[in-house]
């Protein structure tokens, strides 16, 4: 429910319709100029945009961060995949050892 709420919030913010298909896809929304967007949602007010390092450039065009809990959300920002998927944003979680691209909110558009 949180993820779907975040996708709807981003869609409202971007003035587009969310993709409501039953089958999962690599992206959640098609935005301006047919750019695909993967929306990430967290309830942490100071959370980061985190994308699995298993994702590849070309999977989607843009990653967006939405913060909140159902039914109240805000769009924290977004970043193009080619900007996000760089060594600058690679991060390994100490506790789990998982590697992600991690972007602080202040670096988002």
CORBEL-V188551 format. One record per backbone hydrogen bond with DSSP energy under -0.5 kcal/mol. NH is the residue of the N-H (numbers start at 0). CO is the residue of the C=O. Records with the same first field share a line. If there is no record, write none. Layout:
NH = CO ; CO
This chain:
4 = 0
5 = 1
6 = 2
7 = 3
8 = 4
9 = 5
10 = 6
11 = 7
12 = 8
13 = 9
14 = 10 ; 11
15 = 10
18 = 27
19 = 17
27 = 36
28 = 36
30 = 28 ; 34
33 = 30
34 = 31
36 = 28
37 = 61
38 = 36
39 = 63
41 = 65
44 = 42
46 = 43
48 = 102
49 = 47
50 = 100
52 = 98
54 = 51
57 = 59
58 = 55
60 = 35
61 = 35
62 = 78
63 = 37
64 = 76
65 = 39
66 = 73
67 = 41
68 = 71
71 = 68
72 = 70
73 = 66
75 = 64 ; 73
76 = 64
78 = 62
80 = 60
82 = 79
83 = 79
84 = 80
85 = 83
88 = 85
89 = 86
90 = 99
92 = 90 ; 97
96 = 92
99 = 90
100 = 50
101 = 88 ; 99
102 = 48
106 = 103
107 = 104
108 = 77
